[in-house]
Amino acid sequence: MALQHFAGRHDGNRPLVAADTVDDLLPDLVALRRDLHAHPELAFEEKRTAGIVAAALRLLGLEVHEGLAGTGVVGTLRHGDSARTVGLRADMDALPIAEQSRLGHASRYAGVHHGCGHDGHTAMLLGAARQLARTRRFDGTVHFIFQPAEEGRGGARVMVEQGLFERFPCDAVYALHNWPDLPLGHAQTRPGAIMAAADRFDIVLRGHGGHAAQPHRTPDVLLAASQLVVQLNTIVSRRIDPGESAVLSVTRVAGGSSHNVLPAEATLTGTVRSFDAGAQDLIEAALRDAAAGVALAHGVEADVTYHRYYPATVNSEAEAQLALEAAAAAGLQASVAPRPAFTSEDFAFLLRERPGAYLWLGQGGERALHHPCYDFNDDALPHGVRWFCAVAERALPMDASSPTARR
């Protein structure tokens, strides 16, 4: 796609308007989104994507800053006299899975797939930058944050550690994610937790191995692993308050290589999802106790690694309300989400530093996120652009007497 067309015609250094409305931008946004889909890049490797983003923002006349967290890009748009600021964030990375669709814009890279819709998020935020640069119905500063490495690598955490909010102050931050469970044209969010904290555990059970016909001479690490799987699956039901919500899943068990050998080692891997820090602490402690107890009973050693890689994504109340009002203003059917999701999101790191809100944007469709045939619904593009614009206009109102402006 020609970025000059996306940005509009130019008169010297001042961009002029080629498209008057978000709907007029749609063909260019679809072309951009499908180009990104065809060229997916993994966490911290989004060089092509970041280059396209930076070039598009420069053509719009924004201040552009590159290199935060390696491939992160921040574009800044200022208008008016207000000192207020807002951050709008999109993630850029793809997943390490093979795409199985037969789309014309399917991934050209083996084993890499935009199976979570970050291509759509990037296109929507670029579209919002395009529209806000044209309309300028706000008073203050908008930072467009294009973040790498959301898929398990904590790109948001790295951006914060490298000075995101010191370099680009934000009174509040907002993000969205396409949501196949919601119909197209609908949106939801909620105050408080909306996505779960994500932990990973790895347990290694070690014996010394031996002949399968002489089990009395060899501590059986596979039997220990089997009993540990059962015990781990009782932690949430028997150690966590029934009023709390948590999930513990053992997702991999490995050990042994022959039918007649008792292995010297077995490993268990899994994930824990929770919303409350107290429950998170209790689950980790109970998991370590269970591993130690099983190891003692079977005469083996247990080595536990427990990694809390994403905190819970927690919306602040005022910003969640603003996000819902912006969704309604953007023409969406906006409602309060009845419950949070057990999936996780590294936007949580931004929300630990600043107030803000995370929105689910309905896209419908038959494919779930992370499915090998998933594709972002291009009909959701204008909804996301309008929501981002409405958020900026409400967070940075031109009427300084409004309640939002006085916050």
N, C-alpha and C positions, 0 to 999 in steps of 0.2 A: 504494500500500500504506500502511496506517496504521502509522506508526512506533511509536505507543503499543503496538500489538499485538505488534510485533517485540520491543520492549523488555520487555514484560510489564506486569502490573498494578502500580499504585503504592499505597503506604500512606504518605502524607505525601511525603517526599523519598526514601524507600527503595524501590528496585524490588523487586517480588516476582516469583516464578517463574510464568510461564504455560506454559512448555515444560520438561519435565524432562530431555529428551535431545536430542542433535543431530538425530535423525530427526524429533522433534516440531517442530523449528524449520524443517524443510525447506519446507513450503508458504510460509512467510513469506519465506524466502531465495529461493525460486524467483520469487515475485512481485516482490521487490526487484530481483533480477538482470534480469528481463525488463523492468522499468521502466527500469533503467539502459540496457539494450540499445536500447530504443525512443527514448531521449533521449541519444545519444552526443555527446561534446564533444571537440574537438581539444585539442592540447597547450597548456597554460597558459590554457585557456578553460573549465576544468571547474567552473564556478561552481555550476551546479545540482547536479552530483554531489557536490562538496565540501560544499554546504549540507545535502544528505541525510545524508552521512556524519557531519558535525558534530552534527546534530540527533539522530541515532541514538545516538551516543556519549554525548551529554548525558543522554538518557533512561535510559541504563544507569548513570548516576552517575559516569562517568569525568571526569577533568580533560581539557578540550578546548582545543587551541591551533590557531588558524587563521592563514593568511596566509604561511606559509613557502613560498618560491618562488611566491608569488602565490596559488595555489589549493591548496597542500598543507595537510593536516590531520594533527595528531598527537593521539592520545588516550592518556592515561596511567592505568594501573590499578596500585594499590599494595596489597600484602597482606603481613603478617608484618613481621619485623624485619631481614631481610637487606638489605645494601646492594647486592646484585647486581642487574644490570639486563639486559634483553634487548629487542631491537627486532624487530618483525615487520612486514614491508612488503608493501603491495599497490600496483599502479599503477592509474590511473584513466582515462587518456585513450584516445580512439578514433583511427581511421585516416581519412585524407582520401580514401576510396574510396566508390563508390556501392554500397550493398547491393542484391543482386539476388535475395534470397530472397523468398518470399511468406508468411513467418511472420506470425502475428498480432501479434507484438511486434517486427516489423521496424523499422528506423530510420525515424523521422519527419522526419529532416533530410536533405535532398538532399546527396549527396556526402560524407557522414560515416557511418562504420560501425564498430561494435565487432567488427572482423574479427580480433582477436587474443585476445579473451577477457578483457580487463581488467575488463569488467563482472562476470564470474565471480570474478575475484581480489578485487575490492572486496567483493562479497557474502560471500565466504568469510571474509575477515578481519573483517568486521562480525559474522558469525556466531561467530567465535572470541572476539571481544570479549564478545559476549553470553554465551557459555558459560563463559568464564573468570571473568567478573563474578559468575556464579551459583555455580560450583563452588569457586573460589579454592583450588585444590590446588597452590599454589605459594607460595614465600617470596621476596619481592623486588618488583621493579617491571617491568611490561611496558609498552613503548611501541608503540602501534599506529600505524605510519607509512603514511599514505595519500598517495602521491606523484603529482604531475602529470607530464605530458610525458615519458613513457618513449620514445615512438615518434620517435626521432631528434633530439629537442630537449634531451636531457640534464637532465631535471628533477631527477634524483638529484644530479647535480653542483651544481645551483643550491641545492638544500636544504643540501648540505654547506657550500657557500661562505657561506650565510646562517646558519650556526651550528647545524645540526641536532644534532650530537653534543656541542656545548657546552651547548646548552639541554636536550637529552634524552640524557644519557650512556647508552651501550649497551656492555656487555661484549662482545656479539656481536650480529650481525644475520642474519636469515633471510628468505628469500622463496621463492615457488614460481611456476611457470608451467605452465598446462595444456599437454599434449603429445599431439597427435593421433597421433603415431607409436607411442605406448604404449597398450596396452589399458586400458580402464577398470578401476580397482582395482589398477593397478601404479604404481610410482614408482621413479625412478632419480636418483642423483647420483654424484659422484665427487670425491675430493680433487684439488686442482690445477685446471687450466683446464677449464671446462665450456662456456664460450661464447667466441667469438672477439673479438679487437679488430676494430673497423670503421673503415676509412679511406675517404675519398672523394678522387678526383682529378678535376680539370678542366684540360684542355690546350687552349689557343687557338693555332692556327697562322695566321699573318698574312702575306699577300703584298700585291699591289696590284690584282689582278683584271685581266681583259682578255677579248678575243674568243676563243671556243673554237676558231675556225679558225686562230688564230695562237698556238699554245701555246709557240712558241719565244720569244715576247716576254713571257711571263707565268709567274712561278713558280707551279707547280700545287699549291695547298694541299690539294686533294682527293687527289692522288696521294701527297703527303707523309703525309696522315692515314691513307691505306690501308696504306702501308708501316709506319707507326707502330703501327697496330693489330696487325699481324703480329709486330712486335718485342716489343711489350708482352706478348703471349701466350707469349713464350718465357722471360720473366724467371723465373717460378717453376720451370719445368722445367730451366733451365740455370744459374740463379744461386743457387738455394736448395738447401741440403743435402737430399738425398732423404729423410733421416730426419725432417725438419721437415714441418709441414703448413701450407699457405698456399694462398690462392686470389686470383687477379687476374682481374677481368672488366671488359671494356669494354662498357658498357651503352647508350651513346648516341653516335652520330656525326651531325653536322649541318653543312651547308654548301651554298651554292648556291640559286638561285631560278629559274633559266632554263636551257633546253636549250642555248643558244648562248653562255653567259657562263661564263668561269672565275671562280669567286668569289674575293674578296679575303681571305676568312676561313673557317676550318673549326674545329669544336670536337669534342673527345672528352671523354666523362665515363665514370667507372667507379668500381668499388669494389675494395678490397683487404681480405682477411680473413686474420688470422694469430694465433698464440698466443704467439710468442716475440718479445721486444722487439728482439733482434738481427736476426731475419729481417725484422721490420717496418722497421728502419733500412735494411737492405740493399735491400729492394724499393723504398723511396722513392728512394734514391740511384740505383738502376739505372733507374727510370722517368725521373728527371730527365736522366740521361745519354742515354737513348734518344731523348727528345724533342729534346735539344740536337743530337745527332748527325744525326737525320733533318732537322731544320731547316737545319743547315749543308749537308747534301748537296743539298737542294732549293732553297737560297737563300731561305728564309722565316724568319720569327721565331717562336719558341715561348715561350709564357707558361704556366708550370705553377703551379697552385694545389693543394696537397696538405693535406688536413685530417684529422687523427686525432681523430675525434669520440667514439668509445667505446673504452676499453681492454678488454683481455681480462677476462672474469669468472672469477676464480680463487678457488676454495673453500679454506679452511684445513682441515687434515687432521682435527683433533679435532671441528670443527663439522660437517664432512661426515659423519663417523661418527655424531654425535648426530642429524643429519637422517635418516639411514637407520634408526637405532634408533627414532626417533619415527614414521617411516612404518610400520615393522613393528608398533609399539604401536597405531597407528591402524587396523590391520587391512589394510594394503596389502601387496601382494607387492613387497617392497623389494629392489633389487639395485644393484650398482655399475655405472654407465654405462660401456660398453666404450670409448667415445671421446667427445671433446667435439663440440659442434655448431659449424658455421661461422656460424650466426646470432649476433647480438650483443644485448647487454642492458645498460642503464645502471645496473643494480644493481651493476655493476662499480665504480662510483664509491664506493659504500658499502663494498664489500669492500676497496678500497684504504686505507680509514681504520680499519676494524675487522675482526676475524676474523668468519667467518660462512660460510653455505652457501646455495646456490641449488638447488632441487629441481625435477625434471620430474615432473608429476603426470599420469598417463595419463588420457585422456578418450576415446580411440578416435575413431570417426567417419570419414566419407569425405572431409571437407573439410579442407584444409590451412590453417594459419594464414595470414591475409591474403587468403584467397579471398573473392570478393564474396558467396558464399553461406554462408560459415562462420557457425556459431553455437556458443556454448559449450554443453557437455553438462551439463544441470542435475543429472544423476545423479552428477557429480563433486563437487557442492557439499559433501555431508557428509564426503567424504574429505579435502577441503582444510581444513574446519573442524577435524576431528579431528587432522590433522597439525599445524596451527598450535598447537592446545591442547597436544598432546603435546610439541612443541618447548619451549613455555614451561615446562611442568611438569618437563622434564628439565634445562633450562638453569637453572631456579630451584627446585631440589628442596627439599621441606620437611624432608628428612632432611639436616641439615647435615654429617653424618659421611660422606656419599657422596663418591666420587672427583670427581664433577662439581662438587659444592658447594665442594670444596677447590681447584679449578683457579684 
